[in-house]
Amino acid sequence: GFQRSFNRVYESFLTDDGPDPHVVAVKANNPLGSEELVPVLPDEYLGSLVLGVYLNGNWNSRRVVYTKDSLCFAKADEGINTKLDEIPLHEIVSVQDASKDQEDSENKVLFNNAIVIRTVSDGYNSGRTYFLKCKNSSEAERFQTELSVLSRTAKKQKLARSYFRRVQSQARKLYQSQPFQALTMVFVVTSFVASVAEMQTVRHYQEGSRTLGNVNWDRINEMFTALFTIELAFNAFAHWFIPFVRNGWNILDLAIVASSIVSLGPNFLNQTALRIMRALRIIRIFGRIKSLNKVVFALTRSIFPMINAFIILLLTASIYAIIGVALFGDIDELEFGIFDRALITLIQITCGATWVANMPVVEEDGSVNARLATYIFTYTILSNWVILQVSVAILIEAFSDASRKMDRDDERKAFEKRKRDGSSHLSPVEPLLERITRKFGDDGDLSRRLQALFQVLDHQGMGTMDSKHFCEAMKKLVRSPRI
């Protein structure tokens, strides 16, 4: 209905022959009375016309462009991409005949065929009143009627979106509250304990059933699956859409819950793999306890620096495995007969296992097997005393860097929250002033920056600005925190 209302306004200003696919002939309802061809982007702009706007005691020609959310103004000779000002349609208080508000005859003549648009006092336009002049009374009446309809429609749309956002905000606060998170943790831990108990008694199930005594584990899994599905749906509603999908823990929750739901399906599916996925429910606790989340984040950030050290360790073990097959393959075929057996043997030594019994370092006559002793000694020094120690050092350094990064991110988020709440003592204009006055190259660069700022603030396009219009422009420029 909102789109159709816009189309009616759009079509009311078209020529009788109908619009061209690329160029629309618009009747220019301005004091000059000219007609011109105006390019219209169909996805963004729904209509364009030229009207007279009353500014500083004079009628000024301005292009008025309809979008799905607002009424935009631009200079008539610069096209539709140079927006000077706009009126959000849902903030229009009234659209009336401007001549009816005038008492003397001169003003009635001045505002003949004009409409007055009043905006909300605490809105984007700070309660400013706009006067727009049409070509004749019939077009002014039609323009007034259609704009009123669009404004009411936009208010209904805004009210519906506002209600949804209020409900979503309340749901987000409830989901992030400590009681709700504690209840979720109880469900997660209880589910994990149930999985442990199920696996402990898995060999004692009755034939053809997953029931042990009076305990039916399938019904218990269905109950937890239903609870976690409801929790995930509530989480998705509270944080929909971008905040939800950007959180890796939410994606993990979605995968685990989806696998749990699939496990309730037909028996031809791989039930063993699905039960393994159900055991991963306990991982969800890491995303909800901040201290555990910090450890997991630091460990994941440490994986890539550790890969290089593990590659060096693997290459060292592979080289010694090749040497071991060449030296000891005939002596101990079980441990060094082929490459993969030798590699597994060396990995066991790296993990602290004792040397293989089939190849003692000390011979039966009491002498030491120098070749075998040198092989073991050098490999142990390189793998256990050098490479593993370096790997631990790399892990600690990466873990510390990740922890410091998380602390900095927490401080930044806390600072941003203080600014949003208005508890910060920083002026909302300070970032703008700092960018302009401290980060310029020379005097010419500073002048260009100030001129660009003035052009942004000059919503009327008059080249001058008084204190009232400056305050209104600054309010539009910086929205949060509010000036």
Secondary structure, DSSP 8 states (H G I E B T S, - for coil): -HHHHHHHHHHHTB-TT---SSEEEEE--STT--EEEEE--TTT--EEEEEEEEETTEEEEEEEEE-SSEEEEEETTS-TTSEEEEEEGGGEEEEEEGGGG--SHHHHHHTTTEEEEEE-TTSTTTT-EEEEE-SSHHHHHHHHHHHHHHHHHHHHHHHHHHHHHHHHHHHHHHHHSHHHHHHHHHHHHHHHHHHHHHHHTGGG--TT--EETTEEHHHHHHHHHHHHHHHHHHHHHHHTTHHHHT-HHHHHHHHHHHHHHHHTS-TTS-HHHHHHHHHGGGGGGTTTSHHHHHHHHHHHHHHHHHHHHHHHHHHHHHHHHHHHHHHHTTT-HHHHSSHHHHHHHHHHHHTT----TTS-SB-TTS-B-HHHHHHHHHHHIIIIIIIHHHHHHHHHHHHHHHHHHHHHHHHHHHHHHHHHHT-S-S-TTHHHHHHHHTS-SSHHHHHHHHHHHHHHH-TT-SS---HHHHHHHHHHH-TTTT-
